[in-house]
């Protein structure tokens, strides 16, 4: 599972920062599937109809930023192919075919009436079965490490379980990390920020990006790094943020591994850290007591994960029903290959 959350687009300064940070640079694919071109799907749905740019994705500013990132800053001679993706498309089959061959999903930032756009895109009742299946497919491909998710500003916030500003409960976002949400402190200076990464919340600032890679067997790499010119002011914040991110990811490692192994598990089944703490009598934001052979102290989390897994397995009994989110074209073979 690879995720990159950024407060701004990957224009020149941010592109340099991505190439300097070891976690971010490693998360960016060096080639596409089978050594082919790296395919990048760019979603502008958050921009709205008037701010939306050209339909040809290869002509978007983001395409130019990616080309410069790979060639000038990463020094990789990679063929990059760009595609425009929209959740508003009614052609679910074409969307599915595009996503199954996508290596990077880039969600641009939001502008204008953000709440209305979010409801229009992610309302489980308003988008129909096709929309729900596409969202489930993106979630599964990111969780099974077939696709890198890059979220910019508002596109970063929807990676999580919840969004601010009174969005209705029926609006469900990607929830890639199983109950973790993002707090975005936009526009605040480094010296005025207080750290808020803990439990089931991670913090994104206006001066630092976040890159994370999570795998099986305890593998994880997380990093917070400055993406602005005055990076010297942001390094103290980034260093402490990286430490706090490591704590959060350590506490949830077993749960993340279950999501990697069962990438189609529906959102809302994963208990938040606070919910797990309530069951096991552990204070939210602290690690459960260690047990022999469990040095990270996550046995209690694993128990909750197994309980949630049992609920998900019960829900999976309807797999043959029309509209089942696991039957959306991401073949069992491709998911299995991602696990090996």
N, C-alpha and C positions, 0 to 999 in steps of 0.2 A: 504494500500500500504506500503510494507516494502522493504527497499533497504539498502544495506551495501556496501560501497566503500572503498577499502583498497589498500595501496601502495605495499603490499607484501602479500604472502600467509599466511595461518593461522598456521604457525609453532609455536613453543612453546611460544615465547614472545608475539606474536600477539594474540594467543589463550587466554593467561592470560588477556590481555587488553580487549578482548571481554567479558570475564566473569566479569571484574570489572566495565565496563561501563553499567549503568542501561538500557539505550536505546538499545544498542546492545544485551544485554542478554535477554531483553524482546522480541526483534525481532526474536530471534532464537526459532523455534517451540519446544514446550515441548512434542508433540506427533504428529503423522500424522493424516490424516483425519479419523474420527471415532475412535480415540484412537489407531490406528495402528502404525506401524513403521514409523519413519521419513525417507522419501525417498529423496536421494540427487543425482541429476544429475550433473556430472562433464564434462565440455566441455574443451577439450585440443586443439581445432582447431587453436588457436593462436600460439601454440608451433611449428607447422610445422612438416613435416614427420620425420625429423631426431631427433628432440628433444622430440617427442611424446613418452610417457611412455607406460607401459603395457596396454593392452586392457581391462583387468579385473579391473573395477573401484575400487573394494574392496581392491585391492592390491596397489593402488596408494598412494604416500605419503600423499596426501590430505585426504584420507580416515582415515589414522592413526591420522592425526591432528584433524579431527572432533571427532574421538573416544575419544581422550584425552581431547579435549575441553568439551565435554558433561560429561564424567565420572569424570575426575580429577578436572576440574576447575568450571564447573557449578554444579557438584554433582547430575546430572540427570541420572537415570537408564533408558535409552532410547534405544530401538532397532533401529539401524541405518542401512539402506540399500543403497547401492551405485550402480549407473548405469553410463555407459559411453554414452555421447551424442555427436553427431557430426552433424553439419549443412550440411556436404557433403554427408550424407546418402541419397540414392534415395528412401528409403522406408518411404514415408511421413506418412502412416497410423501407422507404428510402432513408429515413432517419436511422433506423436500426442498422441497415447495411453500412451507412457512413460510420456510425459509432463503433461497430465491430472491427473497423479497420483504422481507428483513430488511436494515436499514441499520446497526444496531449490534448486535453480539453481545456480551452482558455475561455473563462467567463469574464467578460468586460464589466466595468463598474456600472452602477446605476445612477440615473439622474432624474430630476423632475419628481413626479409623484411616486415615490418608491413603494409605498404601501399598496397602491393600486396595481402596480406592475407585479409585485410579489404574489398578490392574490390571483391575478390573471394567469401567472405561470404555474403556481404550485398548489392551488386549491384542489383538493382531492375530489371534490364533487363537481367542479366546473370544467376540468380538463378532459374528462372521459377516460375510459380504460386505456386508450392508446397513449395518452400523456403519462399516466401513472406507470405504464410499462417502460416507457423511455427513461423516466427518472430512475426507476428500479434498475434498469440496465446500466446506466451511468454509475450508479452506486456500486453495483456488483463488479463492474470492470475496474473501478478504482480500488475497491477492497481486494480484488484478486490480482492486483499489480499488473493489469493489462493496459492501464491508462494512467497517466499523470494528470491530476487535476490542478489547474492554476486559477485561483480566484483573486480578482482585483477589487478592492474596496467592498462594495456591496456583494460582489461575486465571491468574496472571501467569507462574508458573514453567512451566506446560505450553505456553506459546507457543513454547518453544524445542525444541531437539533432544533434550536429556537432562533428567533430574530427579535430585535427590540421593536418598540413603537407600536405595541398593541395589535400585532398581527393575529388574526383568529386562530384557534387551535386546529381548525380543519386544514390549515395551510402547513404542509409538511415539507421540510427541506431535505437535503441529501443525507444528513446525519451519518457521515462517513465513519466517524470514530465512536459511534454507539453511545449517544447521550452527552457528548461534549459539544458545548456551544462557544461562540466567539464574542468577546467584548471588544469593540473597536473604539478606541479613544482617538478620534480624528481631530486634527488641528491643535493638539496639546503639545507644548514644548517638553523636551526631555526632563528639564529640571522641575517641572510641575507635576509630572506623572507619578502616580503610586502604582505599585505592582498589584495586579488582580488575577494572575494565573494561579488557580488552585482548584482542587476537587474536579468538577466537571465544567470548568470554564478556562479558556485560554485567552490571552490578551494580545490584541494587535494594536500597535501604535502607528502614528503618522510617519515615524522615522525609521521603523524596522520591519523587515519581512520575517516570515517563518517558513522553514522547510522541514518536513518530517518524512522519514522512511521507517515503516514498521513491517516486520516479517515474523516468521515462525521461529521457534527455538530461542526466544528472548532477544532476537535481533531488533534493534531500533536505533535510529540516529535522528536527533532533533536539534534544531539550531534557530536562534534569533540573530539577525544581523542587520546593520544599518544599510539603508538603500538610498540615502540622501547625501548631498555634498558635504554637509557639516557633520560627517560621521563621527568625528572625535567626541562631539557632545552626546552621541547616542550609544557609544560603546559600553559605558557602565550599565545603562538600562538593558542593552542587548545581552550582556554577560549574565546578569541576574535573571533575566527572562529565560535564557537558555537553561539555567539551573532549575528554575521552577517548572519549565516544560518537561524536563527529564523526570522530575518527581511525579507529575501528573501521568506521564506515559508509563512510568514504572508501576504506578498503582493500578493502571488499567491494562497491563500487558496481556494478561490471560484473556480478558474480554476482547481485546483487539485480535488476538490469535483466533478466537472463535469466529469473529467477523471475517477474517481472511479465509478460514476454512469453509465458512458458510456465507458466501458473499451476497446471496439473494435473501438473507433473512430480513423480514420486513422491518421498517423503522418503528420505533415505539416499543419493540420487544426488549430492547436493551435497557436494563436498569441504570439510572444515573448513579454516580458515586454516592450521592446523598441517600438515595433509596437503598443502595447496598449497605451503607453504614447503618441505616435505621434497622435493617434486618439483623445485622451482626453486632450491633452495639458498639460501633466504631465511630469516632467523631469524624465528621466530614472534613476532608482535606488532610487527614492523617493516615498513615499506613496501618493496615491490620497487623496484629501480632504475628511475628514470624513463627514458622513451625520447622522442625528439622527437615532439611532437604528443600526448604523453600526460602532461600536467603532474601528474596525481594519482598517477603511478607505479603503475598497476594493469594494465599489459600482461600481466604474468605471471599475474595472477589471471584475466584474460580467457581466456588459453590453457587454464588448468585448467577454467574454466567451459565452454569449447567441448568439451573432452574429455568432461566429464560430460554435456554436452548430447548428444553422439554416443551415449553409453550409453543415455540416456533415449529417444532416437529409436529405438534398436534395440528397447527395451522397448515402445515405442508401436506396434510392428508387430502387436501382439495386440489392437489397439483394438476390433476387431469381436467379441472374445470376450465371453461373458457375464460380468458383474461387472467389466468394465473401468472403472477409477475415473474416466476422463474422460467416460464416458457416463452421468452421474448426473443429468442434467436441467438443468445450467447450460449453456444453449444457446450454440452457437458465435457467434451474433449478439450475445448479451449480453456475452460475453468480448471479442469484436472491438470492440464499441462502447466498452468500458472502456479499450481500448488507444489509441483515437483521441482 
